[in-house]
Amino acid sequence: MRKRIGFLSFGHYRDVPGSRVPTAGDSLRMHVELAVAAEEAGFDGAWVRVHHFDQSLATPYPLLAAMAARTSTLELGTGVIDLRYEQPIAMTELASATDLLSGGRLQLGISRGSPERATDGQERFGLGLAPGGSWSDEARARADRFRRALRGEPVARSERAVELGQGPDLPVEPRSPGLADRLWWGAGNHASGLWAAEHGYHLLSSTLLTQDDGRPFHVQQADQVRAYLEVHAGAGHGIRPRTAVTRSAFPIVSDDDRRYFGLADEQRDGTGRIEGGAVRGGPTYAGDPEHVARRLLADEAVQAADTVLFALPSQLGPDYNAHLFTSLAAVARELGWLED
């Protein structure tokens, strides 16, 4: 069955002895080159994580625009933009311009976001939470304003509208038709996946589920994907829903692969607690290509989703990751996900 594949990267950089990605500039330039390499290998998408006050990728639009300038078919995504840090109207301008430069290839993952290093980061951005509010509700409200602005709903008043006592008559410019239908909601649990379906977002299932009933991660995540599709089908949105999951997978075909990931294959999920709640994440798949293929075939969530993103070890540098793209694409072709 045809599936889309892509990479998902944090874009970490560290100025330490031996680092292959010592600075932010190195990371940004490398990701442009990796987008080119991914497209050449047959990948469908290049997706980046967005985190603030950290040595990783923060503002995605310049990077996505640069990726777009060097590629022609690759989808360019975010996984995810934390709406706690975003002003919807400014975000509409940035996202629309980037999508126009890409020729309509932007796939924007948005959500309330995951924990950030800064405890008061939103306030420093001038976007603090109103007294008595919740970040979950605020993020969903900002998402709604963002999507309505993308669709061309007027948000500001001209002088004439003010003189006539009328409401807003000026939409955000530039506009990129269709972008509002390419918004993905980053869902970390069953309930947020159902909310995404009800409101017509595509599903970007989190790498961690903030719920745990004891079953394997891939089984719980598959339930989330299937429930999302069922609710979306009944909601009558008029757009075809898409679903994506992320996996760490490393086919071992070289000495470098063996040195980095020879002992990385895991049989058990990772479990822990974040913000006081239980979380569960899936294991790493590593081994010869046939072993990685078997593990992906046995993964219920991978089989249920139409898009599989592979977590990128970006700190290993551009050459190694370009090699990894070739290996992963070969596995994907063997599984019938990609065309030769």
Secondary structure, 3 states (H helix, E strand, C coil): CCCEEEEEECCCCCCCCCCCCCCHHHHHHHHHHHHHHHHHHCCCEEEECCCCCCCCCCCHHHHHHHHHHHCCCCEEEEEEEEHHHCCHHHHHHHHHHHHHHHCCCEEEEEECCCCCCCCCHHHHCCCCCCCCCCHHHHHHHHHHHHHHHHCCCCCECCHHHHHCCCCCCECCCCCCCCHHHCEEEEECCHHHHHHHHHCCCEEEECCEECCCCCCCHHHHHHHHHHHHHHHHHHHCCCCCCCEEEEECEEECCCHHHHHHHCCCCCCCCEEEEECCEEEEECCCEEECHHHHHHHHHCCHHHHHCCEEEEECCHHHCHHHHHHHHHHHHHHHHHCCCCCC
